[in-house]
Amino acid sequence: MQDSADIVVVGGGCIGVSVAYHLAKRGAGKVLLLERDQFLGQESTGKCAGGIRAQFSTEVNTRLSLLSIKAFENWQQEIGEPLQYWQWGYCFLLTSDELVANFKKSFKMWKRLGMEPEWWSPEEVARRLPYINMEGVQGATFHQRDGFGDPSDITQGFAKAARRHGAVIENNVEVTGIRLDSLGRQVVGVETNRGEVRCGKLVLCTGAWTRKVAAMAGIDVPIEPIRRQIIVTDKFDKIADPFPMTVDLSTTLYFHRESGGVLIGMSDHSESAGFNDSFNEEFGEQMLMTAMERAPVLENAVPKHKWAGLYEVTPDHHPVIDRLGHLDGAYVCAGFSGHGLMHAPAAGIVTAELMLEGKASSVDITALELERFSDPSRLHDEANVI
Ligand SMILES: Cc1cc2nc3c(=O)[nH]c(=O)nc-3n(C[C@H](O)[C@H](O)[C@H](O)COP(=O)(O)OP(=O)(O)OC[C@H]3O[C@@H](n4cnc5c(N)ncnc54)[C@H](O)[C@@H]3O)c2cc1C
């Protein structure tokens, strides 16, 4: 393995490969990505549901999504690799006065940002989504450019394109330490299980493990691992294609087409932080019951695959894209709180801008600064978290 680089990217999930690609494309010098696993995208990225949507409650999340959706739409031209991507829309079912009021506000913001969302009456919901039990449904929002994409295609596509631009990707390399100069201000390298690598710049794209890795440099980045799980059914054609990713925020249930079956997800809000990513059968039963209540036709679907993975959650459900505290040359791009796949293209773009130009210009990322956690008045929680 090379013992020096201009920039070391730590972590080879969808975020790390996107950051490496955007840095290499812009000619940032020798870019070296280090991933401790045998393959790229084996952690949160490989466990994710593939959802890609712009319907967020905050402007910064919506803007990151719109920039990313544009990149996914232009994937073939820009990345030159295949991407399975279905723009079948996302539909948020609104089941309380509070949700209706909140989504009305968001709806205005989405239109201001150039989106073309649709507001469906209960009759429209029943017509468009005949598989839905309409109990409590007061309406829904729909955005056609939302949908879902293949996490493996996204990861591999960015990785291949990054290599074409000269980036080097090393697997089975775990970063075990961060080296600073004698004043403790400037990053000078990383220690790994395969020796030291000198570098002028470093960016942590270490998802749920970021708090541990940042602590190696004495900086606290409040990202917590929280288990989330998924069930995919066997082939199931009783819901006609194309049907949108359907989300019931009151229970956090969501489902969409996956490999001819249906992928079902739901958040366990009693889950506490931790690195346990084994499947919780009891909660799995609850997920299926909730799914059958909202879409009774799913009673006929047979669960085939199930797994759990880690969300990488910050206190306000927004990522941290910033310098790593007071350190020169150190950056962090992590903590997407369950939305990292859909934000991966934008994350790479703005992180490369920040690292190479000193400031992100494609999206204002002031709201994503690390310092916000020491000033509660700066925290604006993302409400549309599932
Ligand atoms: C069940 C589930 C469903 C989800 N659904 C969606 C969805 O529909 N849409 C969406 O956008 N997002 C979804 N997400 C969230 C999404 O998966 C994450 O936000 C995204 O994958 C984060 O990417 P990442 O690259 O930051 O993290 P990861 O993919 O976890 O990558 C971080 C990498 O850093 C490596 N690493 C850590 N420490 C070190 C070290 N010391 N040295 C070297 N390497 C290290 C890890 O091995 C890992 O490969 C879901 C997540 C889960 C669990």
The ligand as an SDF file (V2000), in Angstrom:
LIG
                    3D

 53 58  0  0  0  0  0  0  0  0999 V2000
  -32.3540   -0.6350    7.1510 C   0  0  0  0  0  0  0  0  0  0  0  0
  -31.8430    0.6270    6.5080 C   0  0  0  0  0  0  0  0  0  0  0  0
  -32.5940    1.2440    5.5240 C   0  0  0  0  0  0  0  0  0  0  0  0
  -32.1180    2.4120    4.9220 C   0  0  0  0  0  0  0  0  0  0  0  0
  -32.8310    2.9640    3.9130 N   0  0  0  0  0  0  0  0  0  0  0  0
  -32.3510    4.0520    3.2560 C   0  0  0  0  0  0  0  0  0  0  0  0
  -33.0180    4.5750    2.1320 C   0  0  0  0  0  0  0  0  0  0  0  0
  -34.0700    4.0660    1.7110 O   0  0  0  0  0  0  0  0  0  0  0  0
  -32.4690    5.6560    1.5010 N   0  0  0  0  0  0  0  0  0  0  0  0
  -31.3170    6.2390    1.9350 C   0  0  0  0  0  0  0  0  0  0  0  0
  -30.8830    7.2240    1.3570 O   0  0  0  0  0  0  0  0  0  0  0  0
  -30.6530    5.7510    3.0100 N   0  0  0  0  0  0  0  0  0  0  0  0
  -31.1450    4.6750    3.6670 C   0  0  0  0  0  0  0  0  0  0  0  0
  -30.4740    4.1690    4.7480 N   0  0  0  0  0  0  0  0  0  0  0  0
  -29.3260    4.9090    5.2580 C   0  0  0  0  0  0  0  0  0  0  0  0
  -28.1040    4.6830    4.4240 C   0  0  0  0  0  0  0  0  0  0  0  0
  -27.8610    3.3030    4.3130 O   0  0  0  0  0  0  0  0  0  0  0  0
  -26.9300    5.3970    5.0850 C   0  0  0  0  0  0  0  0  0  0  0  0
  -27.2810    6.7310    5.3650 O   0  0  0  0  0  0  0  0  0  0  0  0
  -25.7300    5.4080    4.1610 C   0  0  0  0  0  0  0  0  0  0  0  0
  -25.4490    4.1020    3.7170 O   0  0  0  0  0  0  0  0  0  0  0  0
  -24.5390    5.9920    4.8870 C   0  0  0  0  0  0  0  0  0  0  0  0
  -23.4250    5.7880    4.0660 O   0  0  0  0  0  0  0  0  0  0  0  0
  -21.9720    5.9120    4.6770 P   0  0  0  0  0  0  0  0  0  0  0  0
  -21.0390    5.7050    3.5470 O   0  0  0  0  0  0  0  0  0  0  0  0
  -21.8950    7.1560    5.4840 O   0  0  0  0  0  0  0  0  0  0  0  0
  -21.9050    4.7100    5.7410 O   0  0  0  0  0  0  0  0  0  0  0  0
  -21.5030    3.1780    5.5560 P   0  0  0  0  0  0  0  0  0  0  0  0
  -22.1400    2.5790    4.3720 O   0  0  0  0  0  0  0  0  0  0  0  0
  -21.7440    2.4950    6.8570 O   0  0  0  0  0  0  0  0  0  0  0  0
  -19.9630    3.2680    5.2600 O   0  0  0  0  0  0  0  0  0  0  0  0
  -19.0330    3.6460    6.2520 C   0  0  0  0  0  0  0  0  0  0  0  0
  -17.8180    2.7980    6.0190 C   0  0  0  0  0  0  0  0  0  0  0  0
  -16.7560    3.2210    6.8790 O   0  0  0  0  0  0  0  0  0  0  0  0
  -15.9980    2.0650    7.1830 C   0  0  0  0  0  0  0  0  0  0  0  0
  -15.1940    2.3460    8.3570 N   0  0  0  0  0  0  0  0  0  0  0  0
  -15.6300    2.6450    9.6090 C   0  0  0  0  0  0  0  0  0  0  0  0
  -14.5840    2.8240   10.4290 N   0  0  0  0  0  0  0  0  0  0  0  0
  -13.4580    2.6260    9.6830 C   0  0  0  0  0  0  0  0  0  0  0  0
  -12.0590    2.6760    9.9800 C   0  0  0  0  0  0  0  0  0  0  0  0
  -11.6290    2.9510   11.2200 N   0  0  0  0  0  0  0  0  0  0  0  0
  -11.1830    2.4490    8.9830 N   0  0  0  0  0  0  0  0  0  0  0  0
  -11.6260    2.1650    7.7100 C   0  0  0  0  0  0  0  0  0  0  0  0
  -12.9360    2.0980    7.3920 N   0  0  0  0  0  0  0  0  0  0  0  0
  -13.8420    2.3300    8.3590 C   0  0  0  0  0  0  0  0  0  0  0  0
  -17.0480    1.0030    7.3990 C   0  0  0  0  0  0  0  0  0  0  0  0
  -16.5020   -0.2920    7.2930 O   0  0  0  0  0  0  0  0  0  0  0  0
  -18.0610    1.3250    6.3100 C   0  0  0  0  0  0  0  0  0  0  0  0
  -17.8680    0.5670    5.1440 O   0  0  0  0  0  0  0  0  0  0  0  0
  -30.9000    2.9910    5.3470 C   0  0  0  0  0  0  0  0  0  0  0  0
  -30.1360    2.3570    6.3340 C   0  0  0  0  0  0  0  0  0  0  0  0
  -30.5950    1.1780    6.9160 C   0  0  0  0  0  0  0  0  0  0  0  0
  -29.7720    0.5140    7.9640 C   0  0  0  0  0  0  0  0  0  0  0  0
  1  2  1  0
  2  3  1  0
  2 52  2  0
  3  4  2  0
  4  5  1  0
  4 50  1  0
  5  6  2  0
  6  7  1  0
  6 13  1  0
  7  8  2  0
  7  9  1  0
  9 10  1  0
 10 11  2  0
 10 12  1  0
 12 13  2  0
 13 14  1  0
 14 15  1  0
 14 50  1  0
 15 16  1  0
 16 17  1  0
 16 18  1  0
 18 19  1  0
 18 20  1  0
 20 21  1  0
 20 22  1  0
 22 23  1  0
 23 24  1  0
 24 25  2  0
 24 26  1  0
 24 27  1  0
 27 28  1  0
 28 29  2  0
 28 30  1  0
 28 31  1  0
 31 32  1  0
 32 33  1  0
 33 34  1  0
 33 48  1  0
 34 35  1  0
 35 36  1  0
 35 46  1  0
 36 37  1  0
 36 45  1  0
 37 38  2  0
 38 39  1  0
 39 40  1  0
 39 45  2  0
 40 41  1  0
 40 42  2  0
 42 43  1  0
 43 44  2  0
 44 45  1  0
 46 47  1  0
 46 48  1  0
 48 49  1  0
 50 51  2  0
 51 52  1  0
 52 53  1  0
M  END
$$$$
